[in-house]
Amino acid sequence: MVEAVVTSVLEEALRQASERIAKKITEGKKLTSTDVIILLLDQMNKRIDDTNKRIDDLNTSLNKRIDDTNKRIDEIKEDLRSLHQEVSSIKSDIIALMREKLKTG
């Protein structure tokens, strides 16, 4: 919570400082080293935000694919469970038939 507040305050400070520097540029004034550093920090911050958005988008996409895969795995598990029950039933039928054949044979 505190981190989010600090981050938003710093972003706002960078935005305002960048606006003042942009005004300075339009007035033809010379930029100080600090002005240049602030502009670089603002650009880095924007790139980090863009990267974070791409990461969030990839994460959302990956989670959707994982959910779809898990759904398919669950379906396969259910199919396998049904197949196991069917094989067990056939096995029981074969054993019963063999016992009957041995008794009458």
C-alpha positions in Angstrom: 0.0 0.0 0.0 2.7 2.5 1.0 4.8 1.4 -2.0 1.9 2.2 -4.4 1.4 5.7 -2.8 5.1 6.5 -3.0 5.2 5.2 -6.6 2.2 7.3 -7.7 3.7 10.4 -6.0 7.0 9.9 -7.7 5.3 9.4 -11.1 3.4 12.6 -10.6 6.5 14.5 -9.6 8.3 13.2 -12.7 5.3 14.2 -14.9 5.2 17.7 -13.5 9.0 18.1 -13.8 8.9 16.9 -17.4 6.2 19.4 -18.2 8.3 22.2 -16.7 11.3 21.1 -18.7 9.2 20.9 -21.9 8.0 24.4 -21.3 11.7 25.4 -20.8 12.5 23.8 -24.1 9.7 25.6 -26.0 11.0 28.9 -24.5 14.5 28.1 -25.9 16.1 27.9 -22.5 19.2 25.8 -21.9 18.7 22.5 -20.1 20.7 21.7 -17.0 22.2 18.2 -16.4 19.4 17.7 -13.8 16.8 18.5 -16.4 18.3 15.9 -18.8 18.4 13.3 -16.0 14.8 14.0 -15.2 13.8 13.5 -18.8 15.7 10.3 -19.0 14.1 9.0 -15.7 10.7 9.9 -17.1 11.4 8.0 -20.3 12.7 5.0 -18.3 9.6 5.1 -16.2 7.3 5.1 -19.3 9.3 2.1 -20.7 9.0 0.2 -17.4 5.2 0.9 -17.4 5.0 -0.4 -21.0 7.0 -3.5 -20.1 4.9 -4.2 -17.1 1.8 -3.9 -19.2 3.2 -6.4 -21.7 4.2 -8.8 -18.9 0.6 -8.5 -17.4 -0.9 -9.2 -20.9 1.4 -12.2 -21.3 0.6 -13.4 -17.8 -3.2 -13.2 -18.6 -2.7 -15.1 -21.8 -0.6 -17.7 -20.2 -3.1 -18.2 -17.4 -5.8 -18.7 -20.0 -3.8 -21.3 -21.8 -3.0 -23.1 -18.5 -6.7 -23.1 -17.6 -7.6 -24.6 -21.0 -4.9 -27.2 -20.6 -6.1 -28.1 -17.1 -9.6 -28.5 -18.5 -8.3 -30.9 -21.1 -6.3 -32.8 -18.5 -9.4 -33.1 -16.3 -11.4 -34.4 -19.3 -8.7 -37.0 -20.0 -8.7 -38.0 -16.4 -12.4 -38.6 -16.5 -12.1 -40.5 -19.8 -9.4 -42.7 -18.2 -11.5 -43.3 -15.1 -14.4 -44.4 -17.3 -12.1 -46.6 -19.3 -10.7 -48.2 -16.2 -14.2 -49.0 -14.9 -15.1 -50.5 -18.3 -12.0 -52.7 -18.3 -12.7 -53.8 -14.7 -16.2 -54.7 -15.7 -15.0 -56.7 -18.7 -12.3 -58.4 -16.5 -15.0 -59.4 -14.0 -17.2 -60.8 -16.8 -14.3 -62.8 -18.2 -13.4 -64.2 -14.8 -17.1 -65.2 -14.2 -17.2 -66.9 -17.7 -14.0 -68.8 -17.0 -15.3 -70.0 -13.6 -18.5 -71.2 -15.2 -16.6 -72.9 -18.0 -14.3 -74.6 -15.5 -17.3 -75.9 -13.4 -19.1 -77.2 -16.5 -16.1 -78.3 -18.4 
